[in-house]
Amino acid sequence: MEESEINPSDPRKIADAIHELTGDDFHRFTGWRHLEELSSYTEIEDVEVFEDEIAVENDELKVPANIYVSLNYRDKDGDESFHDAFPGAFTVSIKDGEAVISDMTVDTSSFFDDHEQE
């Protein structure tokens, strides 16, 4: 498949590529900076890909997803963990028939909105 033929014709293949990402892969994406600001040790637990909402934008695919995280805090009284989910999107292109993920964005504003109300 040529790069110019990008389309969401095989959403399962795109979702599989996203699910194969490891922790090191996530750290290179723009969205990781927003997630790591939330706790002293943030871990991505799972990603829910919305295959039926994949859109083409500027010769790339925008793949909406929910990013499920574990927010871990350490202090003198012990460790605490909280689980949360944030909306996000992956930027994907198709090269040589393979899904290539170039970025992930995450909207963490709900975390701050929730904490301002407390």
Kinemage of the C-alpha trace (Angstrom):
@kinemage 1
@onewidth
@group {chain A} dominant
@subgroup {mainchain}
@vectorlist {calphas} color= white
{ca met a 1} P 0.000 0.000 0.000
{ca glu a 2} L 1.418 3.374 -0.932
{ca glu a 3} L 1.522 6.110 1.679
{ca ser a 4} L -0.935 8.173 -0.379
{ca glu a 5} L -3.508 5.376 -0.043
{ca ile a 6} L -4.020 5.967 3.676
{ca asn a 7} L -7.507 5.068 4.780
{ca pro a 8} L -9.155 3.414 7.751
{ca ser a 9} L -10.115 0.361 5.705
{ca asp a 10} L -8.633 -2.040 8.256
{ca pro a 11} L -9.395 -0.557 11.675
{ca arg a 12} L -8.594 -3.843 13.450
{ca lys a 13} L -5.007 -3.730 12.150
{ca ile a 14} L -4.659 -0.144 13.350
{ca ala a 15} L -6.092 -1.004 16.791
{ca asp a 16} L -3.760 -4.019 17.051
{ca ala a 17} L -0.741 -1.800 16.354
{ca ile a 18} L -1.820 0.567 19.131
{ca his a 19} L -2.333 -2.315 21.574
{ca glu a 20} L 1.186 -3.578 20.819
{ca leu a 21} L 2.754 -0.366 22.143
{ca thr a 22} L 4.965 -0.709 25.207
{ca gly a 23} L 5.741 1.734 28.003
{ca asp a 24} L 8.851 2.942 26.191
{ca asp a 25} L 6.783 3.647 23.079
{ca phe a 26} L 4.325 5.821 25.030
{ca his a 27} L 7.148 7.917 26.512
{ca arg a 28} L 8.063 9.322 23.094
{ca phe a 29} L 4.586 10.727 22.432
{ca thr a 30} L 3.442 14.291 23.135
{ca gly a 31} L 0.598 13.094 25.353
{ca trp a 32} L 2.953 11.317 27.731
{ca arg a 33} L 4.139 14.652 29.162
{ca his a 34} L 0.580 15.429 30.238
{ca leu a 35} L 0.142 12.024 31.850
{ca glu a 36} L 3.411 12.035 33.753
{ca glu a 37} L 2.489 15.388 35.327
{ca leu a 38} L -0.393 13.690 37.148
{ca ser a 39} L 1.571 11.515 39.566
{ca ser a 40} L 5.049 10.598 40.698
{ca tyr a 41} L 4.747 7.342 38.771
{ca thr a 42} L 2.100 7.110 36.036
{ca glu a 43} L 1.490 3.846 34.192
{ca ile a 44} L -0.692 3.236 31.161
{ca glu a 45} L -2.819 0.201 31.954
{ca asp a 46} L -4.904 -0.092 28.812
{ca val a 47} L -6.072 1.688 25.690
{ca glu a 48} L -9.607 1.513 24.333
{ca val a 49} L -9.525 2.272 20.608
{ca phe a 50} L -12.686 3.555 18.915
{ca glu a 51} L -12.220 1.789 15.594
{ca asp a 52} L -15.492 3.061 14.137
{ca glu a 53} L -14.448 6.707 14.672
{ca ile a 54} L -11.128 6.699 12.798
{ca ala a 55} L -10.853 9.815 10.626
{ca val a 56} L -8.475 10.936 7.897
{ca glu a 57} L -6.771 14.290 8.545
{ca asn a 58} L -3.938 15.677 6.419
{ca asp a 59} L -2.917 12.291 4.972
{ca glu a 60} L -2.857 10.708 8.433
{ca leu a 61} L -5.365 8.793 10.493
{ca lys a 62} L -6.655 10.216 13.765
{ca val a 63} L -7.626 7.331 16.007
{ca pro a 64} L -9.698 8.313 19.056
{ca ala a 65} L -9.149 6.334 22.233
{ca asn a 66} L -9.553 6.265 25.976
{ca ile a 67} L -6.262 5.972 27.837
{ca tyr a 68} L -6.569 4.088 31.149
{ca val a 69} L -3.878 4.900 33.686
{ca ser a 70} L -2.712 4.065 37.163
{ca leu a 71} L -1.640 7.174 39.055
{ca asn a 72} L 0.820 6.209 41.772
{ca tyr a 73} L 1.876 8.462 44.624
{ca arg a 74} L 4.605 7.890 47.177
{ca asp a 75} L 5.084 9.734 50.420
{ca lys a 76} L 6.300 9.098 53.956
{ca asp a 77} L 2.940 7.552 54.914
{ca gly a 78} L 3.066 4.952 52.146
{ca asp a 79} L 2.043 4.420 48.581
{ca glu a 80} L -1.343 5.138 47.039
{ca ser a 81} L -2.697 4.315 43.600
{ca phe a 82} L -5.711 5.682 41.769
{ca his a 83} L -7.109 4.634 38.427
{ca asp a 84} L -8.436 7.065 35.860
{ca ala a 85} L -9.175 7.339 32.145
{ca phe a 86} L -8.618 10.212 29.744
{ca pro a 87} L -9.720 10.806 26.166
{ca gly a 88} L -6.988 10.897 23.600
{ca ala a 89} L -6.063 10.183 20.019
{ca phe a 90} L -3.282 8.498 18.107
{ca thr a 91} L -1.815 9.806 14.877
{ca val a 92} L -1.225 6.904 12.505
{ca ser a 93} L 0.043 6.604 8.965
{ca ile a 94} L 0.219 3.546 6.747
{ca lys a 95} L 3.676 2.726 5.395
{ca asp a 96} L 4.391 -0.424 3.414
{ca gly a 97} L 1.037 -1.796 4.520
{ca glu a 98} L 1.809 -1.347 8.220
{ca ala a 99} L 0.320 1.065 10.746
{ca val a 100} L 2.978 3.496 11.977
{ca ile a 101} L 2.044 5.417 15.119
{ca ser a 102} L 3.723 8.805 15.253
{ca asp a 103} L 2.015 10.492 18.204
{ca met a 104} L -0.548 10.286 20.980
{ca thr a 105} L -2.408 13.226 22.462
{ca val a 106} L -4.260 13.081 25.782
{ca asp a 107} L -6.722 15.513 27.332
{ca thr a 108} L -6.046 15.497 31.086
{ca ser a 109} L -8.096 18.622 31.838
{ca ser a 110} L -10.756 16.567 33.656
{ca phe a 111} L -8.147 15.602 36.248
{ca phe a 112} L -7.595 19.240 37.124
{ca asp a 113} L -11.297 20.135 36.895
{ca asp a 114} L -12.177 17.301 39.299
{ca his a 115} L -9.524 18.374 41.808
{ca glu a 116} L -10.513 22.045 41.705
{ca gln a 117} L -14.050 21.126 42.794
{ca glu a 118} L -12.875 19.217 45.886
